[in-house]
Protein backbone atom coordinates (compact mmCIF):
# COMPACT_ATOMS: atom_id res chain seq x y z
CA UNK A 1 0.00 0.00 0.00
CA UNK A 2 1.39 3.38 -1.03
CA UNK A 3 1.93 5.83 1.80
CA UNK A 4 -0.10 9.00 1.45
CA UNK A 5 1.62 12.37 1.49
CA UNK A 6 0.72 16.02 1.05
CA UNK A 7 2.76 18.46 -1.00
CA UNK A 8 3.25 21.70 0.92
CA UNK A 9 5.56 24.66 0.42
CA UNK A 10 8.83 24.83 2.32
CA UNK A 11 10.43 28.01 3.58
CA UNK A 12 13.88 28.63 4.99
CA UNK A 13 14.20 32.40 5.03
CA UNK A 14 17.51 33.81 3.81
CA UNK A 15 19.55 30.73 4.78
CA UNK A 16 20.27 29.70 1.19
CA UNK A 17 19.74 26.04 2.09
CA UNK A 18 16.39 25.54 0.37
CA UNK A 19 16.59 23.71 -2.96
CA UNK A 20 13.70 22.72 -5.26
CA UNK A 21 13.07 18.98 -5.24
CA UNK A 22 13.11 17.18 -8.58
CA UNK A 23 10.68 14.41 -7.55
CA UNK A 24 8.81 12.74 -4.72
CA UNK A 25 11.64 10.60 -3.33
CA UNK A 26 10.99 6.85 -3.48
CA UNK A 27 7.38 7.79 -4.33
CA UNK A 28 6.81 8.38 -0.61
CA UNK A 29 8.76 11.37 0.64
CA UNK A 30 8.24 14.91 -0.76
CA UNK A 31 10.92 16.39 1.51
CA UNK A 32 14.61 15.72 2.04
CA UNK A 33 17.43 17.20 4.11
CA UNK A 34 21.14 16.69 3.60
CA UNK A 35 23.20 16.67 6.78
CA UNK A 36 26.64 18.15 7.24
CA UNK A 37 29.76 15.97 7.13
CA UNK A 38 29.42 12.33 5.99
CA UNK A 39 29.08 8.81 7.32
CA UNK A 40 32.83 8.60 8.01
CA UNK A 41 33.43 11.97 9.67
CA UNK A 42 30.57 13.41 11.72
CA UNK A 43 29.53 14.63 15.17
CA UNK A 44 28.79 11.31 16.88
CA UNK A 45 26.94 12.98 19.74
CA UNK A 46 24.49 14.84 17.47
CA UNK A 47 24.14 11.77 15.23
CA UNK A 48 23.16 9.74 18.28
CA UNK A 49 20.52 12.34 19.14
CA UNK A 50 19.13 12.14 15.59
CA UNK A 51 18.86 8.35 15.84
CA UNK A 52 17.16 8.68 19.24
CA UNK A 53 14.64 11.13 17.76
CA UNK A 54 13.94 8.73 14.93
CA UNK A 55 13.52 5.69 17.21
CA UNK A 56 10.93 7.57 19.30
CA UNK A 57 8.67 8.45 16.36
CA UNK A 58 5.15 7.03 16.59
CA UNK A 59 5.26 6.07 12.90
CA UNK A 60 8.81 5.56 11.66
CA UNK A 61 7.59 4.82 8.13
CA UNK A 62 7.06 8.57 7.72
CA UNK A 63 10.81 9.20 7.94
CA UNK A 64 13.71 7.45 6.23
CA UNK A 65 17.38 7.87 7.13
CA UNK A 66 19.76 6.80 4.36
CA UNK A 67 23.54 6.75 4.60
CA UNK A 68 25.67 5.77 1.65
CA UNK A 69 28.41 8.37 1.97
CA UNK A 70 26.36 11.51 2.47
CA UNK A 71 23.70 11.46 5.17
CA UNK A 72 20.13 12.09 3.99
CA UNK A 73 16.84 12.18 5.88
CA UNK A 74 13.54 11.91 3.98
CA UNK A 75 10.17 13.05 5.31
CA UNK A 76 6.61 12.15 4.45
CA UNK A 77 5.19 15.35 5.96
CA UNK A 78 6.30 18.95 6.28
CA UNK A 79 5.43 18.93 10.00
CA UNK A 80 7.98 16.20 10.66
CA UNK A 81 10.62 18.07 8.69
CA UNK A 82 9.91 21.22 10.71
CA UNK A 83 10.18 19.23 13.94
CA UNK A 84 13.52 17.79 12.80
CA UNK A 85 14.67 21.27 11.83
CA UNK A 86 13.74 22.61 15.27
CA UNK A 87 15.97 20.09 17.03
CA UNK A 88 18.77 19.65 14.49
CA UNK A 89 18.96 22.87 12.50
CA UNK A 90 22.73 23.06 13.05
CA UNK A 91 23.15 19.71 11.23
CA UNK A 92 21.27 20.67 8.05
CA UNK A 93 23.15 22.01 5.02
CA UNK A 94 20.41 21.53 2.38
CA UNK A 95 16.62 21.22 2.38
CA UNK A 96 14.74 19.89 -0.67
CA UNK A 97 11.02 20.24 -1.30
CA UNK A 98 8.32 22.25 -3.11
CA UNK A 99 9.17 25.96 -3.32
CA UNK A 100 6.13 27.35 -5.18
CA UNK A 101 2.58 26.44 -6.21
CA UNK A 102 3.80 26.01 -9.79
CA UNK A 103 6.50 23.64 -8.53
CA UNK A 104 3.87 21.56 -6.69
CA UNK A 105 1.87 21.20 -9.90
CA UNK A 106 5.00 20.01 -11.72
CA UNK A 107 5.70 17.41 -9.03
CA UNK A 108 2.11 16.17 -9.23
CA UNK A 109 2.28 15.98 -13.01
CA UNK A 110 5.50 13.98 -12.93
CA UNK A 111 4.29 11.65 -10.18
CA UNK A 112 1.02 10.91 -11.96
CA UNK A 113 2.87 10.13 -15.19
CA UNK A 114 5.28 7.77 -13.42
CA UNK A 115 2.36 5.62 -12.23
CA UNK A 116 1.14 4.89 -15.74
CA UNK A 117 4.24 4.99 -17.94
CA UNK A 118 7.15 2.60 -18.23
CA UNK A 119 9.53 5.41 -19.10
CA UNK A 120 9.22 8.73 -17.27
CA UNK A 121 7.60 11.53 -19.22
CA UNK A 122 8.80 14.51 -17.20
CA UNK A 123 11.99 15.66 -15.55
CA UNK A 124 12.10 18.61 -13.18
CA UNK A 125 15.11 20.79 -13.89
CA UNK A 126 16.62 24.18 -13.05
CA UNK A 127 16.90 24.88 -16.77
CA UNK A 128 16.37 23.20 -20.13
CA UNK A 129 18.94 20.66 -21.30
CA UNK A 130 22.06 22.52 -22.48
CA UNK A 131 20.10 25.70 -21.72
CA UNK A 132 17.88 25.38 -24.81
CA UNK A 133 16.29 21.95 -25.40
CA UNK A 134 12.93 21.10 -23.81
CA UNK A 135 12.77 17.45 -24.91
CA UNK A 136 14.94 14.34 -24.52
CA UNK A 137 14.33 11.43 -26.91
CA UNK A 138 15.40 7.93 -25.86
CA UNK A 139 15.97 5.30 -28.56
CA UNK A 140 15.20 1.84 -27.19
CA UNK A 141 15.60 -1.52 -28.93
CA UNK A 142 13.59 -4.22 -27.11
CA UNK A 143 15.18 -7.60 -26.40
CA UNK A 144 14.56 -10.29 -29.01
CA UNK A 145 15.33 -14.02 -28.60
CA UNK A 146 16.09 -14.27 -32.33
CA UNK A 147 19.34 -12.37 -31.73
CA UNK A 148 20.61 -15.15 -29.43
CA UNK A 149 24.06 -14.52 -27.88
CA UNK A 150 24.70 -11.32 -29.80
CA UNK A 151 21.51 -9.63 -28.60
CA UNK A 152 23.16 -6.78 -26.67
CA UNK A 153 25.50 -5.63 -29.44
CA UNK A 154 22.67 -6.02 -31.96
CA UNK A 155 20.33 -3.90 -29.84
CA UNK A 156 23.00 -1.24 -29.47
CA UNK A 157 23.55 -1.21 -33.22
CA UNK A 158 19.80 -0.91 -33.89
CA UNK A 159 19.58 2.09 -31.54
CA UNK A 160 22.64 3.73 -33.08
CA UNK A 161 21.26 3.30 -36.60
CA UNK A 162 17.97 4.91 -35.60
CA UNK A 163 19.79 7.73 -33.85
CA UNK A 164 21.91 8.35 -36.94
CA UNK A 165 18.70 8.57 -38.99
CA UNK A 166 17.34 11.06 -36.48
CA UNK A 167 20.35 13.37 -36.96
CA UNK A 168 19.34 13.68 -40.62
CA UNK A 169 15.70 14.44 -39.78
CA UNK A 170 15.86 16.77 -36.77
CA UNK A 171 17.06 20.29 -37.51
CA UNK A 172 17.95 21.47 -34.01
CA UNK A 173 19.46 18.86 -31.68
CA UNK A 174 22.40 17.91 -29.49
CA UNK A 175 23.92 14.56 -28.57
CA UNK A 176 25.74 13.91 -25.32
CA UNK A 177 28.59 11.59 -26.19
CA UNK A 178 29.40 9.84 -29.45
CA UNK A 179 26.74 8.64 -31.85
CA UNK A 180 27.72 5.00 -31.25
CA UNK A 181 27.60 5.18 -27.46
CA UNK A 182 24.59 7.31 -26.61
CA UNK A 183 20.89 6.50 -26.94
CA UNK A 184 19.67 10.02 -26.20
CA UNK A 185 18.95 13.03 -28.39
CA UNK A 186 18.12 16.46 -26.99
CA UNK A 187 15.76 18.47 -29.17
CA UNK A 188 12.75 20.79 -29.34
CA UNK A 189 9.36 19.28 -28.62
CA UNK A 190 7.84 20.69 -31.82
CA UNK A 191 10.02 18.29 -33.85
CA UNK A 192 9.34 15.15 -31.81
CA UNK A 193 6.07 14.07 -33.44
CA UNK A 194 7.59 14.13 -36.94
CA UNK A 195 10.66 12.23 -35.70
CA UNK A 196 8.49 9.61 -34.03
CA UNK A 197 6.59 8.98 -37.27
CA UNK A 198 9.80 8.78 -39.32
CA UNK A 199 11.48 6.34 -36.92
CA UNK A 200 8.36 4.17 -36.84
CA UNK A 201 8.44 3.87 -40.62
CA UNK A 202 12.19 3.34 -41.11
CA UNK A 203 13.08 1.57 -37.85
CA UNK A 204 9.89 -0.23 -36.73
CA UNK A 205 11.83 -2.28 -34.18
CA UNK A 206 12.82 0.85 -32.24
CA UNK A 207 10.71 2.32 -29.45
CA UNK A 208 11.05 6.08 -29.04
CA UNK A 209 10.35 7.60 -25.62
CA UNK A 210 9.99 11.29 -24.84
CA UNK A 211 10.94 13.10 -21.63
CA UNK A 212 9.86 16.73 -21.30
CA UNK A 213 11.71 19.24 -19.14
CA UNK A 214 9.63 20.97 -16.49
CA UNK A 215 11.67 24.03 -15.59
CA UNK A 216 11.25 24.99 -11.94
CA UNK A 217 10.49 28.66 -11.45
Residue pairs with C-beta under 8 A, 6 or more apart in sequence:
2 27
2 28
3 28
3 61
3 62
3 76
5 24
5 28
5 29
5 30
5 76
5 77
6 30
6 77
6 78
7 24
7 30
7 98
7 104
7 107
7 108
8 30
8 78
8 98
9 97
9 98
9 99
9 100
9 101
9 104
10 18
10 31
10 78
10 81
10 95
10 97
10 98
10 99
11 18
12 18
12 95
17 92
17 93
17 94
17 95
18 95
18 96
18 97
18 99
19 94
19 95
19 96
20 96
20 97
20 98
20 99
20 103
20 124
20 126
20 216
21 30
21 31
21 32
21 96
21 97
21 98
21 107
21 124
22 123
22 124
22 125
23 107
23 110
23 111
23 124
24 30
24 107
24 111
25 32
25 74
26 64
26 74
27 111
27 114
28 64
28 74
28 76
29 64
29 74
29 75
29 76
30 75
30 76
30 78
30 97
30 98
30 107
31 74
31 75
31 76
31 77
31 78
31 81
31 95
31 96
31 97
32 72
32 73
32 74
32 75
32 95
32 96
32 97
33 72
33 73
33 75
33 81
33 84
33 85
33 92
33 94
33 95
33 96
34 70
34 71
34 72
34 92
34 93
34 94
34 95
34 96
35 42
35 50
35 70
35 71
35 72
35 73
35 88
35 91
35 92
35 93
36 42
36 91
36 92
36 93
37 43
37 71
38 69
38 70
38 71
39 67
39 68
39 69
39 70
39 71
40 69
42 71
43 91
46 88
46 90
46 91
47 71
49 87
49 88
50 65
50 73
50 88
50 91
51 65
53 84
53 87
53 88
54 60
54 63
54 65
57 63
57 80
61 76
62 75
62 76
62 77
62 80
63 73
63 74
63 75
63 76
63 80
63 84
64 73
64 74
65 71
65 72
65 73
65 74
66 72
66 73
66 74
73 84
75 81
75 84
78 97
81 95
81 97
85 92
85 95
98 104
98 107
99 216
100 216
100 217
102 216
102 217
103 124
103 216
103 217
106 122
106 124
106 214
106 216
107 124
109 122
109 214
110 120
110 121
110 122
110 123
110 124
110 214
113 120
113 121
113 122
114 120
114 121
119 138
119 140
119 209
119 211
120 211
121 210
121 211
121 212
122 211
122 212
122 213
122 214
123 136
123 211
123 212
123 213
123 214
124 214
124 216
125 213
125 214
125 215
125 216
126 215
126 216
127 215
128 134
128 213
128 215
129 136
129 174
129 186
129 213
130 174
130 186
133 172
133 173
133 174
133 186
133 187
133 188
133 213
134 188
134 189
134 212
134 213
135 186
135 187
135 188
135 189
135 192
135 210
135 211
135 212
135 213
136 184
136 185
136 186
136 187
136 210
136 211
136 213
137 166
137 184
137 185
137 186
137 187
137 192
137 195
137 208
137 209
137 210
138 183
138 184
138 208
138 209
138 210
138 211
139 159
139 162
139 163
139 166
139 183
139 184
139 185
139 199
139 206
139 207
139 208
140 159
140 183
140 206
140 207
140 208
140 209
141 154
141 155
141 156
141 158
141 159
141 162
141 205
141 206
141 207
142 155
142 205
142 207
143 151
143 155
144 151
144 154
144 155
144 205
145 151
147 154
147 155
158 203
158 205
158 206
159 183
159 206
160 179
160 180
161 203
162 199
162 202
162 203
162 206
162 208
163 175
163 179
163 182
163 183
163 185
164 179
165 198
165 199
165 202
165 203
166 173
166 185
166 195
166 198
166 199
167 173
167 175
167 179
167 185
169 194
169 195
169 198
170 185
170 187
170 191
170 195
171 191
172 187
172 188
172 191
173 185
173 186
173 187
173 191
174 185
174 186
174 187
175 182
175 184
175 185
175 186
176 182
176 184
176 186
187 195
189 210
189 212
192 210
195 208
196 208
196 210
199 206
199 208
200 208
